[in-house]
Amino acid sequence: MVASISYIERIIDTYEKATEAALKTPGRQNGIICLTAELADEVMVTGDLHGHRGNFNTIRRIANLANCPRRHLVLQEVCHGGPTYPENGGCMSHTMLEDVAKLKTQFPGQVHFLLGNHELAELTEYPIQKNKQMLNLMFRLGLQQMYGPATERVRDSYLPFLESCPLAVRLPGGVFISHSIPEEADKGDFDKTVFTREISSLEYYERSSIFSLVWGRDYRPENAKAFAELVNARIVINGHEPCAEGFSVPNDTQIILDCCNDKGCYVMLPVREELSQAEIVERIQKLQ
């Protein structure tokens, strides 16, 4: 059954408000959200969700943002994955993207939805294939199942929201949170100004530093260290990589969190403390 006109209008309005909230987030400095002790006491950092509804609901419950106004929540990668519509096999993860937008409008200063490679793929129609399925096509089929003739209107409303996503969140203790890090950052080709300047819309559609940032899978210690030095950080927390145990520590600089399986993990970080990698790892918890 196609959604009602009133529901469709609410979704479109939600995306518009979420886009405005993302661009006006306190602490936002172009591509980065810089959280300080004035803005937050602690930050809940999560990993890729890919349509995992149970983990998303658990994250919202643990975050408890309504009762913890000094707590912030970092989300990433919700598109592509999870349940499908029985009628046409379309991906239902578009509903989670909608829920993230709703959460951003409810808690505009506390929720930070990072740009991931799957959201970038939806923004630019960059094809992604997995398990012999075109994920972009499955996502579009899901939209069509829900919105019918209004599919393009809804899609046009969420594209600016995706473009408004920050590239990273920085904590004062030297922690830098991004979806991934670029490959061969140690060669010096990555343009770090993407974090500190206004980004042209065309850059999302090119093999730019934004593409390199969200698609990179180079876990060499020297690469991670070079990127951390490039962004003036000690520790980098990412998603992007599937982790059988919900997290991994590929080198002395990076920590990877994953929330798209039943062993999904998160970490709650105090803003006022400077923690070592080992101390952060000790704080990682299972989503329960």
C-alpha positions as a Python dict, from the first residue, in 0.01 Angstrom:
ca = {
    (1, 'M'): (0, 0, 0),
    (2, 'V'): (134, 342, -97),
    (3, 'A'): (173, 591, 189),
    (4, 'S'): (-88, 859, 230),
    (5, 'I'): (-35, 1207, 92),
    (6, 'S'): (-20, 1352, 443),
    (7, 'Y'): (251, 1103, 545),
    (8, 'I'): (454, 1178, 233),
    (9, 'E'): (433, 1550, 302),
    (10, 'R'): (552, 1491, 661),
    (11, 'I'): (853, 1293, 539),
    (12, 'I'): (948, 1562, 291),
    (13, 'D'): (910, 1830, 558),
    (14, 'T'): (1120, 1624, 800),
    (15, 'Y'): (1406, 1597, 551),
    (16, 'E'): (1396, 1971, 489),
    (17, 'K'): (1409, 2047, 862),
    (18, 'A'): (1681, 1787, 921),
    (19, 'T'): (1893, 1940, 645),
    (20, 'E'): (1864, 2284, 800),
    (21, 'A'): (1944, 2142, 1145),
    (22, 'A'): (2252, 1961, 1012),
    (23, 'L'): (2391, 2277, 854),
    (24, 'K'): (2323, 2481, 1168),
    (25, 'T'): (2449, 2227, 1423),
    (26, 'P'): (2628, 2398, 1713),
    (27, 'G'): (2999, 2331, 1682),
    (28, 'R'): (2986, 2276, 1307),
    (29, 'Q'): (3284, 2417, 1124),
    (30, 'N'): (3230, 2340, 756),
    (31, 'G'): (3278, 1961, 725),
    (32, 'I'): (3352, 1890, 1091),
    (33, 'I'): (3147, 1898, 1411),
    (34, 'C'): (3385, 2018, 1684),
    (35, 'L'): (3243, 1913, 2017),
    (36, 'T'): (3372, 2093, 2323),
    (37, 'A'): (3305, 2077, 2696),
    (38, 'E'): (3068, 2371, 2649),
    (39, 'L'): (2854, 2166, 2412),
    (40, 'A'): (2866, 1815, 2554),
    (41, 'D'): (2961, 1594, 2847),
    (42, 'E'): (2981, 1266, 2657),
    (43, 'V'): (2942, 1120, 2309),
    (44, 'M'): (2795, 783, 2213),
    (45, 'V'): (2977, 663, 1901),
    (46, 'T'): (2821, 386, 1691),
    (47, 'G'): (2912, 201, 1373),
    (48, 'D'): (2744, 99, 1049),
    (49, 'L'): (2380, -6, 1083),
    (50, 'H'): (2278, -102, 729),
    (51, 'G'): (1911, -131, 810),
    (52, 'H'): (1951, -328, 1135),
    (53, 'R'): (1632, -211, 1302),
    (54, 'G'): (1691, -388, 1634),
    (55, 'N'): (2032, -227, 1683),
    (56, 'F'): (1899, 113, 1583),
    (57, 'N'): (1623, 91, 1841),
    (58, 'T'): (1872, -22, 2104),
    (59, 'I'): (2100, 270, 2024),
    (60, 'R'): (1814, 514, 2070),
    (61, 'R'): (1724, 352, 2401),
    (62, 'I'): (2080, 360, 2536),
    (63, 'A'): (2142, 714, 2411),
    (64, 'N'): (1830, 832, 2596),
    (65, 'L'): (1880, 1177, 2447),
    (66, 'A'): (1560, 1327, 2586),
    (67, 'N'): (1677, 1264, 2942),
    (68, 'C'): (2046, 1329, 2875),
    (69, 'P'): (2067, 1671, 2707),
    (70, 'R'): (2446, 1684, 2745),
    (71, 'R'): (2492, 1352, 2565),
    (72, 'H'): (2558, 1342, 2189),
    (73, 'L'): (2506, 1056, 1945),
    (74, 'V'): (2714, 978, 1635),
    (75, 'L'): (2539, 762, 1374),
    (76, 'Q'): (2660, 634, 1040),
    (77, 'E'): (2573, 419, 740),
    (78, 'V'): (2206, 323, 761),
    (79, 'C'): (2131, 273, 389),
    (80, 'H'): (2136, -67, 216),
    (81, 'G'): (2059, -378, 417),
    (82, 'G'): (1807, -518, 660),
    (83, 'P'): (1453, -636, 580),
    (84, 'T'): (1289, -612, 239),
    (85, 'Y'): (935, -556, 118),
    (86, 'P'): (768, -891, 41),
    (87, 'E'): (582, -740, -254),
    (88, 'N'): (882, -643, -467),
    (89, 'G'): (1197, -727, -267),
    (90, 'G'): (1278, -359, -223),
    (91, 'C'): (1510, -253, 58),
    (92, 'M'): (1334, -106, 362),
    (93, 'S'): (1642, 77, 491),
    (94, 'H'): (1502, 401, 351),
    (95, 'T'): (1275, 400, 658),
    (96, 'M'): (1582, 409, 883),
    (97, 'L'): (1720, 705, 690),
    (98, 'E'): (1386, 875, 753),
    (99, 'D'): (1410, 791, 1123),
    (100, 'V'): (1760, 939, 1140),
    (101, 'A'): (1623, 1259, 987),
    (102, 'K'): (1342, 1260, 1245),
    (103, 'L'): (1595, 1211, 1523),
    (104, 'K'): (1799, 1503, 1392),
    (105, 'T'): (1494, 1729, 1401),
    (106, 'Q'): (1406, 1613, 1754),
    (107, 'F'): (1760, 1658, 1887),
    (108, 'P'): (1925, 1897, 1642),
    (109, 'G'): (2230, 1970, 1854),
    (110, 'Q'): (2284, 1616, 1983),
    (111, 'V'): (2259, 1390, 1676),
    (112, 'H'): (2540, 1376, 1420),
    (113, 'F'): (2492, 1159, 1112),
    (114, 'L'): (2825, 1110, 934),
    (115, 'L'): (2851, 1079, 559),
    (116, 'G'): (2927, 717, 467),
    (117, 'N'): (3004, 556, 135),
    (118, 'H'): (2656, 404, 99),
    (119, 'E'): (2489, 739, 160),
    (120, 'L'): (2732, 897, -85),
    (121, 'A'): (2634, 626, -334),
    (122, 'E'): (2267, 717, -290),
    (123, 'L'): (2347, 1085, -329),
    (124, 'T'): (2544, 1035, -650),
    (125, 'E'): (2383, 716, -786),
    (126, 'Y'): (2720, 544, -767),
    (127, 'P'): (2641, 172, -816),
    (128, 'I'): (2715, -73, -535),
    (129, 'Q'): (2678, -447, -587),
    (130, 'K'): (2671, -702, -306),
    (131, 'N'): (2565, -1066, -308),
    (132, 'K'): (2480, -1028, -679),
    (133, 'Q'): (2231, -750, -605),
    (134, 'M'): (2247, -384, -702),
    (135, 'L'): (2191, -215, -368),
    (136, 'N'): (2093, 118, -521),
    (137, 'L'): (1823, -54, -726),
    (138, 'M'): (1693, -240, -420),
    (139, 'F'): (1679, 89, -229),
    (140, 'R'): (1486, 255, -513),
    (141, 'L'): (1242, -36, -527),
    (142, 'G'): (1180, 11, -156),
    (143, 'L'): (1103, 377, -209),
    (144, 'Q'): (866, 293, -492),
    (145, 'Q'): (685, 35, -283),
    (146, 'M'): (627, 292, -7),
    (147, 'Y'): (575, 612, -206),
    (148, 'G'): (458, 509, -551),
    (149, 'P'): (419, 814, -780),
    (150, 'A'): (574, 1039, -512),
    (151, 'T'): (904, 846, -509),
    (152, 'E'): (1103, 1115, -689),
    (153, 'R'): (964, 1390, -465),
    (154, 'V'): (1078, 1200, -159),
    (155, 'R'): (1415, 1125, -314),
    (156, 'D'): (1464, 1489, -406),
    (157, 'S'): (1400, 1579, -41),
    (158, 'Y'): (1657, 1342, 109),
    (159, 'L'): (1942, 1424, -130),
    (160, 'P'): (2010, 1766, 33),
    (161, 'F'): (2001, 1591, 372),
    (162, 'L'): (2272, 1349, 261),
    (163, 'E'): (2477, 1636, 125),
    (164, 'S'): (2444, 1816, 459),
    (165, 'C'): (2600, 1528, 654),
    (166, 'P'): (2925, 1617, 831),
    (167, 'L'): (3240, 1434, 730),
    (168, 'A'): (3370, 1398, 1083),
    (169, 'V'): (3328, 1475, 1452),
    (170, 'R'): (3625, 1599, 1653),
    (171, 'L'): (3662, 1566, 2030),
    (172, 'P'): (3899, 1791, 2227),
    (173, 'G'): (4095, 1493, 2365),
    (174, 'G'): (4241, 1412, 2025),
    (175, 'V'): (3973, 1173, 1898),
    (176, 'F'): (3861, 1208, 1536),
    (177, 'I'): (3549, 1021, 1423),
    (178, 'S'): (3487, 964, 1051),
    (179, 'H'): (3334, 687, 844),
    (180, 'S'): (3674, 571, 722),
    (181, 'I'): (4015, 709, 627),
    (182, 'P'): (4162, 748, 278),
    (183, 'E'): (4395, 494, 129),
    (184, 'E'): (4760, 594, 102),
    (185, 'A'): (4718, 902, 318),
    (186, 'D'): (5085, 857, 398),
    (187, 'K'): (5167, 955, 38),
    (188, 'G'): (5033, 1307, 100),
    (189, 'D'): (4773, 1318, -178),
    (190, 'F'): (4465, 1360, 40),
    (191, 'D'): (4319, 1712, 41),
    (192, 'K'): (4252, 1780, 409),
    (193, 'T'): (4089, 2114, 327),
    (194, 'V'): (3762, 1924, 265),
    (195, 'F'): (3718, 1940, 641),
    (196, 'T'): (3774, 2313, 676),
    (197, 'R'): (3618, 2478, 372),
    (198, 'E'): (3284, 2497, 198),
    (199, 'I'): (3240, 2199, -33),
    (200, 'S'): (3111, 2233, -388),
    (201, 'S'): (2825, 1999, -476),
    (202, 'L'): (3028, 1872, -770),
    (203, 'E'): (3290, 1728, -534),
    (204, 'Y'): (3042, 1466, -417),
    (205, 'Y'): (3015, 1336, -774),
    (206, 'E'): (3388, 1314, -843),
    (207, 'R'): (3665, 1082, -728),
    (208, 'S'): (3754, 1355, -485),
    (209, 'S'): (3898, 1346, -134),
    (210, 'I'): (3542, 1297, -5),
    (211, 'F'): (3517, 975, -207),
    (212, 'S'): (3858, 865, -80),
    (213, 'L'): (3762, 942, 279),
    (214, 'V'): (3445, 731, 290),
    (215, 'W'): (3562, 442, 69),
    (216, 'G'): (3916, 384, 198),
    (217, 'R'): (4020, 47, 340),
    (218, 'D'): (4389, 94, 407),
    (219, 'Y'): (4461, -25, 760),
    (220, 'R'): (4838, -12, 749),
    (221, 'P'): (4975, 142, 1073),
    (222, 'E'): (5169, 405, 880),
    (223, 'N'): (4860, 507, 686),
    (224, 'A'): (4647, 546, 997),
    (225, 'K'): (4921, 741, 1173),
    (226, 'A'): (4968, 970, 874),
    (227, 'F'): (4597, 1047, 853),
    (228, 'A'): (4575, 1112, 1228),
    (229, 'E'): (4865, 1356, 1204),
    (230, 'L'): (4702, 1518, 902),
    (231, 'V'): (4384, 1596, 1100),
    (232, 'N'): (4568, 1670, 1426),
    (233, 'A'): (4435, 1368, 1613),
    (234, 'R'): (4575, 1088, 1828),
    (235, 'I'): (4298, 830, 1781),
    (236, 'V'): (4069, 775, 1483),
    (237, 'I'): (3736, 596, 1523),
    (238, 'N'): (3573, 463, 1207),
    (239, 'G'): (3303, 235, 1074),
    (240, 'H'): (3297, 101, 717),
    (241, 'E'): (3462, -236, 786),
    (242, 'P'): (3249, -538, 890),
    (243, 'C'): (3359, -670, 1230),
    (244, 'A'): (3253, -1020, 1337),
    (245, 'E'): (3284, -922, 1705),
    (246, 'G'): (3134, -573, 1665),
    (247, 'F'): (3467, -389, 1675),
    (248, 'S'): (3829, -425, 1575),
    (249, 'V'): (4163, -257, 1643),
    (250, 'P'): (4363, -286, 1318),
    (251, 'N'): (4659, -76, 1434),
    (252, 'D'): (4780, 155, 1712),
    (253, 'T'): (4578, 452, 1586),
    (254, 'Q'): (4240, 322, 1464),
    (255, 'I'): (3935, 170, 1628),
    (256, 'I'): (3655, 34, 1409),
    (257, 'L'): (3296, -3, 1532),
    (258, 'D'): (3025, -208, 1361),
    (259, 'C'): (2652, -216, 1443),
    (260, 'C'): (2508, -417, 1155),
    (261, 'N'): (2513, -761, 1320),
    (262, 'D'): (2393, -913, 1645),
    (263, 'K'): (2728, -840, 1812),
    (264, 'G'): (2709, -470, 1734),
    (265, 'C'): (2911, -238, 1958),
    (266, 'Y'): (2928, 124, 2068),
    (267, 'V'): (3147, 335, 2289),
    (268, 'M'): (3055, 618, 2525),
    (269, 'L'): (3332, 876, 2543),
    (270, 'P'): (3367, 1158, 2796),
    (271, 'V'): (3440, 1489, 2627),
    (272, 'R'): (3657, 1627, 2907),
    (273, 'E'): (3900, 1332, 2930),
    (274, 'E'): (4197, 1244, 2712),
    (275, 'L'): (4187, 868, 2671),
    (276, 'S'): (4441, 632, 2521),
    (277, 'Q'): (4343, 381, 2253),
    (278, 'A'): (4350, 103, 2513),
    (279, 'E'): (4126, 303, 2749),
    (280, 'I'): (3876, 365, 2470),
    (281, 'V'): (3873, -3, 2378),
    (282, 'E'): (3802, -92, 2742),
    (283, 'R'): (3490, 127, 2723),
    (284, 'I'): (3344, -47, 2416),
    (285, 'Q'): (3013, -215, 2497),
    (286, 'K'): (2782, -458, 2319),
    (287, 'L'): (2440, -330, 2213),
    (288, 'Q'): (2201, -510, 2447),
}
